[in-house]
Amino acid sequence: MSKSIFYHAGCPVCISAEHDIIDLIGASNVEVIHLGEDKSKIAQAEQAGVKSVPSLVTSNGNVLHINFGASLADVKG
């Protein structure tokens, strides 16, 4: 099984959601990508269907948008 991917931008909402996701599914089951620090991954997030952060892309490709923190347009700057 492939890992889920958690995308965030480093805001307090995102950090809180990151901790909750890791607690729920385990650090070994999720890759965390901080789009504020690695903007090269924004296109990957968009291709997966991410519209805002924090978001979790499940291992089967579903996108779960969690407690709106910022749109990807905001993250792009």
Biopython code that builds the backbone (N, CA, C, O; Angstrom):
import numpy as np
from Bio.PDB.StructureBuilder import StructureBuilder

atoms = [
    (1, "MET", "N", (0.834, -1.178, 0.000)),
    (1, "MET", "CA", (0.000, 0.000, 0.000)),
    (1, "MET", "C", (0.882, 1.246, 0.000)),
    (1, "MET", "O", (1.861, 1.315, 0.744)),
    (2, "SER", "N", (0.539, 2.232, -0.832)),
    (2, "SER", "CA", (1.297, 3.474, -0.850)),
    (2, "SER", "C", (0.844, 4.370, 0.298)),
    (2, "SER", "O", (-0.227, 4.181, 0.875)),
    (3, "LYS", "N", (1.675, 5.335, 0.606)),
    (3, "LYS", "CA", (1.366, 6.264, 1.695)),
    (3, "LYS", "C", (0.357, 7.307, 1.254)),
    (3, "LYS", "O", (0.246, 7.635, 0.072)),
    (4, "SER", "N", (-0.369, 7.816, 2.224)),
    (4, "SER", "CA", (-1.170, 9.009, 2.002)),
    (4, "SER", "C", (-0.217, 10.194, 2.017)),
    (4, "SER", "O", (0.887, 10.099, 2.552)),
    (5, "ILE", "N", (-0.641, 11.320, 1.426)),
    (5, "ILE", "CA", (0.192, 12.517, 1.413)),
    (5, "ILE", "C", (-0.588, 13.646, 2.055)),
    (5, "ILE", "O", (-1.713, 13.943, 1.655)),
    (6, "PHE", "N", (0.016, 14.274, 3.053)),
    (6, "PHE", "CA", (-0.584, 15.405, 3.743)),
    (6, "PHE", "C", (0.124, 16.667, 3.285)),
    (6, "PHE", "O", (1.323, 16.831, 3.507)),
    (7, "TYR", "N", (-0.626, 17.565, 2.639)),
    (7, "TYR", "CA", (-0.083, 18.836, 2.170)),
    (7, "TYR", "C", (-0.495, 19.939, 3.126)),
    (7, "TYR", "O", (-1.644, 20.001, 3.562)),
    (8, "HIS", "N", (0.457, 20.815, 3.449)),
    (8, "HIS", "CA", (0.132, 21.964, 4.285)),
    (8, "HIS", "C", (1.075, 23.117, 3.975)),
    (8, "HIS", "O", (2.026, 22.973, 3.208)),
    (9, "ALA", "N", (0.791, 24.275, 4.590)),
    (9, "ALA", "CA", (1.594, 25.467, 4.323)),
    (9, "ALA", "C", (2.224, 26.057, 5.579)),
    (9, "ALA", "O", (2.788, 27.151, 5.532)),
    (10, "GLY", "N", (2.137, 25.355, 6.687)),
    (10, "GLY", "CA", (2.826, 25.784, 7.890)),
    (10, "GLY", "C", (2.047, 26.678, 8.838)),
    (10, "GLY", "O", (2.574, 27.059, 9.884)),
    (11, "CYS", "N", (0.806, 27.027, 8.506)),
    (11, "CYS", "CA", (0.014, 27.877, 9.396)),
    (11, "CYS", "C", (-0.410, 27.059, 10.628)),
    (11, "CYS", "O", (-0.315, 25.832, 10.611)),
    (12, "PRO", "N", (-0.872, 27.719, 11.680)),
    (12, "PRO", "CA", (-1.291, 26.988, 12.887)),
    (12, "PRO", "C", (-2.370, 25.939, 12.615)),
    (12, "PRO", "O", (-2.331, 24.854, 13.194)),
    (13, "VAL", "N", (-3.335, 26.250, 11.738)),
    (13, "VAL", "CA", (-4.378, 25.278, 11.394)),
    (13, "VAL", "C", (-3.734, 24.039, 10.775)),
    (13, "VAL", "O", (-4.099, 22.911, 11.103)),
    (14, "CYS", "N", (-2.775, 24.260, 9.881)),
    (14, "CYS", "CA", (-2.108, 23.149, 9.191)),
    (14, "CYS", "C", (-1.287, 22.290, 10.153)),
    (14, "CYS", "O", (-1.330, 21.061, 10.094)),
    (15, "ILE", "N", (-0.550, 22.943, 11.024)),
    (15, "ILE", "CA", (0.294, 22.206, 11.977)),
    (15, "ILE", "C", (-0.570, 21.365, 12.912)),
    (15, "ILE", "O", (-0.240, 20.214, 13.197)),
    (16, "SER", "N", (-1.660, 21.931, 13.382)),
    (16, "SER", "CA", (-2.574, 21.187, 14.242)),
    (16, "SER", "C", (-3.134, 19.971, 13.502)),
    (16, "SER", "O", (-3.175, 18.868, 14.049)),
    (17, "ALA", "N", (-3.565, 20.180, 12.255)),
    (17, "ALA", "CA", (-4.103, 19.072, 11.455)),
    (17, "ALA", "C", (-3.032, 18.023, 11.192)),
    (17, "ALA", "O", (-3.322, 16.826, 11.209)),
    (18, "GLU", "N", (-1.800, 18.457, 10.949)),
    (18, "GLU", "CA", (-0.701, 17.501, 10.732)),
    (18, "GLU", "C", (-0.542, 16.581, 11.937)),
    (18, "GLU", "O", (-0.430, 15.365, 11.780)),
    (19, "HIS", "N", (-0.533, 17.151, 13.126)),
    (19, "HIS", "CA", (-0.383, 16.341, 14.341)),
    (19, "HIS", "C", (-1.537, 15.357, 14.485)),
    (19, "HIS", "O", (-1.328, 14.200, 14.848)),
    (20, "ASP", "N", (-2.753, 15.814, 14.202)),
    (20, "ASP", "CA", (-3.922, 14.938, 14.308)),
    (20, "ASP", "C", (-3.864, 13.803, 13.288)),
    (20, "ASP", "O", (-4.169, 12.657, 13.619)),
    (21, "ILE", "N", (-3.477, 14.110, 12.061)),
    (21, "ILE", "CA", (-3.382, 13.080, 11.018)),
    (21, "ILE", "C", (-2.342, 12.036, 11.403)),
    (21, "ILE", "O", (-2.586, 10.836, 11.278)),
    (22, "ILE", "N", (-1.192, 12.489, 11.867)),
    (22, "ILE", "CA", (-0.139, 11.547, 12.272)),
    (22, "ILE", "C", (-0.619, 10.687, 13.436)),
    (22, "ILE", "O", (-0.359, 9.484, 13.465)),
    (23, "ASP", "N", (-1.319, 11.293, 14.395)),
    (23, "ASP", "CA", (-1.869, 10.521, 15.517)),
    (23, "ASP", "C", (-2.885, 9.486, 15.043)),
    (23, "ASP", "O", (-2.941, 8.376, 15.571)),
    (24, "LEU", "N", (-3.687, 9.856, 14.045)),
    (24, "LEU", "CA", (-4.737, 8.960, 13.556)),
    (24, "LEU", "C", (-4.224, 7.811, 12.696)),
    (24, "LEU", "O", (-4.637, 6.666, 12.881)),
    (25, "ILE", "N", (-3.323, 8.109, 11.755)),
    (25, "ILE", "CA", (-2.924, 7.062, 10.806)),
    (25, "ILE", "C", (-1.472, 6.617, 10.944)),
    (25, "ILE", "O", (-1.058, 5.643, 10.315)),
    (26, "GLY", "N", (-0.699, 7.326, 11.766)),
    (26, "GLY", "CA", (0.680, 6.923, 12.008)),
    (26, "GLY", "C", (1.655, 7.572, 11.045)),
    (26, "GLY", "O", (1.378, 7.700, 9.852)),
    (27, "ALA", "N", (2.791, 7.979, 11.571)),
    (27, "ALA", "CA", (3.810, 8.673, 10.775)),
    (27, "ALA", "C", (4.337, 7.819, 9.630)),
    (27, "ALA", "O", (4.728, 8.352, 8.592)),
    (28, "SER", "N", (4.351, 6.523, 9.804)),
    (28, "SER", "CA", (4.873, 5.645, 8.750)),
    (28, "SER", "C", (3.901, 5.485, 7.582)),
    (28, "SER", "O", (4.264, 4.937, 6.541)),
    (29, "ASN", "N", (2.668, 5.963, 7.753)),
    (29, "ASN", "CA", (1.646, 5.810, 6.714)),
    (29, "ASN", "C", (1.348, 7.100, 5.958)),
    (29, "ASN", "O", (0.484, 7.123, 5.082)),
    (30, "VAL", "N", (2.063, 8.171, 6.294)),
    (30, "VAL", "CA", (1.785, 9.457, 5.656)),
    (30, "VAL", "C", (3.087, 10.191, 5.340)),
    (30, "VAL", "O", (4.014, 10.224, 6.150)),
    (31, "GLU", "N", (3.134, 10.774, 4.150)),
    (31, "GLU", "CA", (4.225, 11.667, 3.764)),
    (31, "GLU", "C", (3.714, 13.087, 3.977)),
    (31, "GLU", "O", (2.638, 13.437, 3.494)),
    (32, "VAL", "N", (4.471, 13.898, 4.687)),
    (32, "VAL", "CA", (4.074, 15.272, 4.957)),
    (32, "VAL", "C", (4.852, 16.193, 4.026)),
    (32, "VAL", "O", (6.081, 16.144, 3.971)),
    (33, "ILE", "N", (4.117, 17.042, 3.290)),
    (33, "ILE", "CA", (4.753, 17.987, 2.375)),
    (33, "ILE", "C", (4.322, 19.398, 2.767)),
    (33, "ILE", "O", (3.138, 19.735, 2.740)),
    (34, "HIS", "N", (5.304, 20.206, 3.128)),
    (34, "HIS", "CA", (5.099, 21.604, 3.515)),
    (34, "HIS", "C", (5.277, 22.440, 2.253)),
    (34, "HIS", "O", (6.403, 22.689, 1.823)),
    (35, "LEU", "N", (4.165, 22.875, 1.658)),
    (35, "LEU", "CA", (4.215, 23.602, 0.395)),
    (35, "LEU", "C", (4.815, 24.998, 0.536)),
    (35, "LEU", "O", (5.286, 25.566, -0.449)),
    (36, "GLY", "N", (4.804, 25.550, 1.727)),
    (36, "GLY", "CA", (5.451, 26.842, 1.949)),
    (36, "GLY", "C", (6.959, 26.743, 1.842)),
    (36, "GLY", "O", (7.621, 27.705, 1.452)),
    (37, "GLU", "N", (7.507, 25.583, 2.188)),
    (37, "GLU", "CA", (8.950, 25.360, 2.117)),
    (37, "GLU", "C", (9.376, 24.698, 0.818)),
    (37, "GLU", "O", (10.524, 24.850, 0.398)),
    (38, "ASP", "N", (8.476, 23.965, 0.173)),
    (38, "ASP", "CA", (8.808, 23.254, -1.063)),
    (38, "ASP", "C", (7.756, 23.545, -2.127)),
    (38, "ASP", "O", (6.905, 22.706, -2.425)),
    (39, "LYS", "N", (7.829, 24.747, -2.694)),
    (39, "LYS", "CA", (6.844, 25.178, -3.680)),
    (39, "LYS", "C", (6.890, 24.340, -4.959)),
    (39, "LYS", "O", (5.952, 24.385, -5.755)),
    (40, "SER", "N", (7.961, 23.583, -5.167)),
    (40, "SER", "CA", (8.048, 22.726, -6.348)),
    (40, "SER", "C", (7.006, 21.610, -6.310)),
    (40, "SER", "O", (6.736, 20.988, -7.337)),
    (41, "LYS", "N", (6.423, 21.350, -5.156)),
    (41, "LYS", "CA", (5.418, 20.291, -5.009)),
    (41, "LYS", "C", (3.984, 20.792, -5.226)),
    (41, "LYS", "O", (3.042, 20.001, -5.176)),
    (42, "ILE", "N", (3.810, 22.100, -5.468)),
    (42, "ILE", "CA", (2.467, 22.646, -5.659)),
    (42, "ILE", "C", (1.796, 22.027, -6.879)),
    (42, "ILE", "O", (0.617, 21.680, -6.823)),
    (43, "ALA", "N", (2.528, 21.883, -7.974)),
    (43, "ALA", "CA", (1.946, 21.285, -9.187)),
    (43, "ALA", "C", (1.497, 19.855, -8.924)),
    (43, "ALA", "O", (0.450, 19.436, -9.416)),
    (44, "GLN", "N", (2.275, 19.102, -8.154)),
    (44, "GLN", "CA", (1.912, 17.728, -7.784)),
    (44, "GLN", "C", (0.613, 17.730, -6.987)),
    (44, "GLN", "O", (-0.266, 16.901, -7.220)),
    (45, "ALA", "N", (0.497, 18.663, -6.047)),
    (45, "ALA", "CA", (-0.723, 18.766, -5.234)),
    (45, "ALA", "C", (-1.920, 19.106, -6.107)),
    (45, "ALA", "O", (-2.986, 18.507, -5.958)),
    (46, "GLU", "N", (-1.756, 20.062, -7.018)),
    (46, "GLU", "CA", (-2.846, 20.438, -7.918)),
    (46, "GLU", "C", (-3.272, 19.268, -8.792)),
    (46, "GLU", "O", (-4.464, 19.039, -8.998)),
    (47, "GLN", "N", (-2.304, 18.535, -9.297)),
    (47, "GLN", "CA", (-2.608, 17.377, -10.151)),
    (47, "GLN", "C", (-3.402, 16.324, -9.380)),
    (47, "GLN", "O", (-4.242, 15.632, -9.956)),
    (48, "ALA", "N", (-3.140, 16.207, -8.095)),
    (48, "ALA", "CA", (-3.860, 15.243, -7.259)),
    (48, "ALA", "C", (-5.268, 15.717, -6.919)),
    (48, "ALA", "O", (-6.090, 14.931, -6.449)),
    (49, "GLY", "N", (-5.554, 17.008, -7.157)),
    (49, "GLY", "CA", (-6.888, 17.536, -6.872)),
    (49, "GLY", "C", (-6.973, 18.422, -5.649)),
    (49, "GLY", "O", (-8.069, 18.803, -5.240)),
    (50, "VAL", "N", (-5.844, 18.756, -5.059)),
    (50, "VAL", "CA", (-5.832, 19.609, -3.874)),
    (50, "VAL", "C", (-6.194, 21.033, -4.280)),
    (50, "VAL", "O", (-5.621, 21.585, -5.219)),
    (51, "LYS", "N", (-7.148, 21.620, -3.567)),
    (51, "LYS", "CA", (-7.595, 22.995, -3.816)),
    (51, "LYS", "C", (-7.190, 23.944, -2.694)),
    (51, "LYS", "O", (-7.059, 25.150, -2.903)),
    (52, "SER", "N", (-6.992, 23.383, -1.500)),
    (52, "SER", "CA", (-6.628, 24.193, -0.339)),
    (52, "SER", "C", (-5.832, 23.319, 0.624)),
    (52, "SER", "O", (-5.835, 22.091, 0.537)),
    (53, "VAL", "N", (-5.157, 23.993, 1.537)),
    (53, "VAL", "CA", (-4.412, 23.282, 2.576)),
    (53, "VAL", "C", (-4.983, 23.684, 3.924)),
    (53, "VAL", "O", (-5.460, 24.807, 4.092)),
    (54, "PRO", "N", (-4.936, 22.785, 4.869)),
    (54, "PRO", "CA", (-4.381, 21.431, 4.829)),
    (54, "PRO", "C", (-5.295, 20.459, 4.092)),
    (54, "PRO", "O", (-6.521, 20.564, 4.145)),
    (55, "SER", "N", (-4.664, 19.511, 3.405)),
    (55, "SER", "CA", (-5.387, 18.462, 2.684)),
    (55, "SER", "C", (-4.632, 17.150, 2.796)),
    (55, "SER", "O", (-3.404, 17.114, 2.884)),
    (56, "LEU", "N", (-5.403, 16.081, 2.790)),
    (56, "LEU", "CA", (-4.826, 14.745, 2.803)),
    (56, "LEU", "C", (-5.251, 14.041, 1.524)),
    (56, "LEU", "O", (-6.441, 13.932, 1.228)),
    (57, "VAL", "N", (-4.276, 13.568, 0.775)),
    (57, "VAL", "CA", (-4.557, 12.730, -0.397)),
    (57, "VAL", "C", (-4.359, 11.297, 0.079)),
    (57, "VAL", "O", (-3.250, 10.892, 0.426)),
    (58, "THR", "N", (-5.445, 10.541, 0.092)),
    (58, "THR", "CA", (-5.378, 9.171, 0.604)),
    (58, "THR", "C", (-4.611, 8.273, -0.355)),
    (58, "THR", "O", (-4.359, 8.638, -1.503)),
    (59, "SER", "N", (-4.251, 7.111, 0.126)),
    (59, "SER", "CA", (-3.467, 6.178, -0.689)),
    (59, "SER", "C", (-4.206, 5.717, -1.936)),
    (59, "SER", "O", (-3.579, 5.245, -2.884)),
    (60, "ASN", "N", (-5.531, 5.845, -1.950)),
    (60, "ASN", "CA", (-6.278, 5.470, -3.157)),
    (60, "ASN", "C", (-6.678, 6.689, -3.997)),
    (60, "ASN", "O", (-7.468, 6.562, -4.932)),
    (61, "GLY", "N", (-6.133, 7.875, -3.666)),
    (61, "GLY", "CA", (-6.298, 9.048, -4.501)),
    (61, "GLY", "C", (-7.408, 10.009, -4.138)),
    (61, "GLY", "O", (-7.589, 11.019, -4.819)),
    (62, "ASN", "N", (-8.159, 9.724, -3.081)),
    (62, "ASN", "CA", (-9.195, 10.668, -2.649)),
    (62, "ASN", "C", (-8.545, 11.858, -1.952)),
    (62, "ASN", "O", (-7.569, 11.702, -1.217)),
    (63, "VAL", "N", (-9.094, 13.049, -2.188)),
    (63, "VAL", "CA", (-8.576, 14.261, -1.548)),
    (63, "VAL", "C", (-9.529, 14.677, -0.445)),
    (63, "VAL", "O", (-10.717, 14.895, -0.684)),
    (64, "LEU", "N", (-9.004, 14.786, 0.755)),
    (64, "LEU", "CA", (-9.778, 15.226, 1.905)),
    (64, "LEU", "C", (-9.290, 16.622, 2.288)),
    (64, "LEU", "O", (-8.188, 16.777, 2.815)),
    (65, "HIS", "N", (-10.112, 17.635, 2.024)),
    (65, "HIS", "CA", (-9.772, 19.001, 2.398)),
    (65, "HIS", "C", (-10.178, 19.189, 3.855)),
    (65, "HIS", "O", (-11.325, 18.946, 4.228)),
    (66, "ILE", "N", (-9.227, 19.623, 4.669)),
    (66, "ILE", "CA", (-9.405, 19.670, 6.117)),
    (66, "ILE", "C", (-9.394, 21.112, 6.605)),
    (66, "ILE", "O", (-8.421, 21.833, 6.382)),
    (67, "ASN", "N", (-10.454, 21.535, 7.263)),
    (67, "ASN", "CA", (-10.480, 22.812, 7.981)),
    (67, "ASN", "C", (-9.709, 23.908, 7.244)),
    (67, "ASN", "O", (-8.568, 24.206, 7.597)),
    (68, "PHE", "N", (-10.310, 24.496, 6.246)),
    (68, "PHE", "CA", (-9.675, 25.453, 5.333)),
    (68, "PHE", "C", (-8.674, 26.368, 6.027)),
    (68, "PHE", "O", (-9.015, 27.090, 6.963)),
    (69, "GLY", "N", (-7.436, 26.324, 5.552)),
    (69, "GLY", "CA", (-6.372, 27.197, 6.047)),
    (69, "GLY", "C", (-5.987, 28.225, 5.004)),
    (69, "GLY", "O", (-5.899, 29.417, 5.300)),
    (70, "ALA", "N", (-5.751, 27.755, 3.752)),
    (70, "ALA", "CA", (-5.378, 28.653, 2.657)),
    (70, "ALA", "C", (-5.618, 27.953, 1.331)),
    (70, "ALA", "O", (-5.487, 26.733, 1.223)),
    (71, "SER", "N", (-5.969, 28.737, 0.329)),
    (71, "SER", "CA", (-6.114, 28.161, -1.022)),
    (71, "SER", "C", (-4.725, 27.955, -1.603)),
    (71, "SER", "O", (-3.758, 28.568, -1.149)),
    (72, "LEU", "N", (-4.626, 27.093, -2.608)),
    (72, "LEU", "CA", (-3.325, 26.913, -3.266)),
    (72, "LEU", "C", (-2.878, 28.198, -3.953)),
    (72, "LEU", "O", (-1.680, 28.462, -4.052)),
    (73, "ALA", "N", (-3.821, 28.990, -4.426)),
    (73, "ALA", "CA", (-3.462, 30.281, -5.028)),
    (73, "ALA", "C", (-2.748, 31.161, -3.995)),
    (73, "ALA", "O", (-1.787, 31.852, -4.333)),
    (74, "ASP", "N", (-3.208, 31.138, -2.746)),
    (74, "ASP", "CA", (-2.545, 31.898, -1.686)),
    (74, "ASP", "C", (-1.144, 31.362, -1.408)),
    (74, "ASP", "O", (-0.217, 32.132, -1.161)),
    (75, "VAL", "N", (-0.996, 30.046, -1.448)),
    (75, "VAL", "CA", (0.292, 29.423, -1.177)),
    (75, "VAL", "C", (1.288, 29.766, -2.287)),
    (75, "VAL", "O", (2.473, 29.974, -2.026)),
    (76, "LYS", "N", (0.797, 29.822, -3.524)),
    (76, "LYS", "CA", (1.661, 30.161, -4.663)),
    (76, "LYS", "C", (2.218, 31.577, -4.510)),
    (76, "LYS", "O", (3.332, 31.869, -4.943)),
    (77, "GLY", "N", (1.427, 32.445, -3.891)),
    (77, "GLY", "CA", (1.860, 33.820, -3.659)),
    (77, "GLY", "C", (1.626, 34.661, -4.830)),
    (77, "GLY", "O", (1.935, 35.852, -4.806)),
]
sb = StructureBuilder()
sb.init_structure("model")
sb.init_model(0)
sb.init_chain("A")
sb.init_seg("    ")
for serial, (resi, resn, name, xyz) in enumerate(atoms, 1):
    if name == "N":
        sb.init_residue(resn, " ", resi, " ")
    sb.init_atom(name, np.array(xyz, "f"), 0.0, 1.0, " ", f" {name:<3s}", serial, name[0])
structure = sb.get_structure()
